[in-house]
Amino acid sequence: MKLKIQPHWLIALVAITAVTLYWHLWAEDRYVSKATVVLESPQIAPPELSFSSLMSGGTSGQKDLLLLREHLLSVDMLKRISKEMPFREHYSQNGDWFARLHNAEAPIEDLHDYYMKRVSVELDDYAGVLNIKVQAFEPAFAKELADLLLEAGEAHMNEMGRRLAEEQVIFLEKQVKRLHSRLMESRDDLLAYQNEEGLVAPTQTVEALNQVVASLEGELSRLAARQKAIASYQSGQSAEMVQVKSEIDALREQIDLEKKRLAQATGESLNRVSAHYQTLELQAEFAQETYSSAIAALENTRIEAARKLKQVSVLQSPLMPEYPVEPERTYNSVVFALITLFLAVIVHMLILIIRDHRD
């Protein structure tokens, strides 16, 4: 009689009984293959140690793991699985009514929703690893699917790093070729100018002429001082005075000649030759430095490309399940019973409140 007055308790009891019977009698076993993986890169050359690298190291690794997780749970991953494994057939032909895939030809959106229920990929922030769980109705299928996820995930991460690295390497190779051509042109211009002027190093020639002029001027000053000294006790027509004057005149003529060679007003003077030569030499040196920097950048990029290859290091390989661990029959039954009883208590309290207000 009480049950008729309070039917919510009867409904709760029936629901708990039905769900308990489903979990323990009807629900089919599901085998779970688990794997724990981490992404690693080959340390071909140690990166520069800096505060920014220390701060970004963990973040970069976690970001790669999140990218791997999103790919493993993506529609593209599901499409590959469907091509390489009988995914639709397995999940549509096995399992109870609530657990199976009802339509083997379901659209990709519905199939992906079902895929998310059977494949779990969770990131462990503290350990920095990915925990992969695959549920299937046969142990061999669960292990095969987990193996495929690991293989496809590693290939995808390597493809991402390789594609980016190849684009950088191709760009730098083009720059190196262009800079090498510029370097060869600069060197050819410099050699052609040297051959044209008949001077290997015009700058050194100018310096040598400056030294010659300085030496001649020093000798001229010495002779001028000697001339003054002789004039103090000899006449201007003396043999010694005439000889000194001749030497002074000869030195002055030689100095004028050397200065004209060094910087004459018209024609290809040595100072102009030297200035043009210095310009060509600077261009050649700049082209050499730029080319060297480009080669160094290219080699560093190639090394970095190798370092960007991601290897999925398996900490726990997918095992062949020996017994089903899903569904958790007792746990699911208890949780459902507690929730149902809690809702029934709420309904009962509402009924009591309504009755009190009516009275």
Sequence and secondary structure as in RCSB ss.txt:
>XXXX:A:sequence
MKLKIQPHWLIALVAITAVTLYWHLWAEDRYVSKATVVLESPQIAPPELSFSSLMSGGTSGQKDLLLLREHLLSV
DMLKRISKEMPFREHYSQNGDWFARLHNAEAPIEDLHDYYMKRVSVELDDYAGVLNIKVQAFEPAFAKELADLLL
EAGEAHMNEMGRRLAEEQVIFLEKQVKRLHSRLMESRDDLLAYQNEEGLVAPTQTVEALNQVVASLEGELSRLAA
RQKAIASYQSGQSAEMVQVKSEIDALREQIDLEKKRLAQATGESLNRVSAHYQTLELQAEFAQETYSSAIAALEN
TRIEAARKLKQVSVLQSPLMPEYPVEPERTYNSVVFALITLFLAVIVHMLILIIRDHRD
>XXXX:A:secstr
 HHHH HHHHHHHHHHHHHHHIIIIIS  BEEEEEEEEEE   SS     HHHHHHHHHHHHHHHHHHHHHHTSH
HHHHHHHHHS HHHHHHHSS TTTS S TT  HHHHHHHHHHHEEEEEETTTTEEEEEEEESSHHHHHHHHHHHH
HHHHHHHHHHHHHHHHHHHHHHHHHHHHHHHHHHHHHHHHHHHHHHHT S HHHHHHHHHHHHHHHHHHHHHHHH
HHHHHHTTS TTSHHHHHHHHHHHHHHHHHHHHHHHHH SSSS HHHHHHHHHHHHHHHHHHHHHHHHHHHHHHH
HHHHHHHT  EEEEEE     SS  BS HHHHHHHHHHHHHHHHHHHHHHHHHHHHHH 
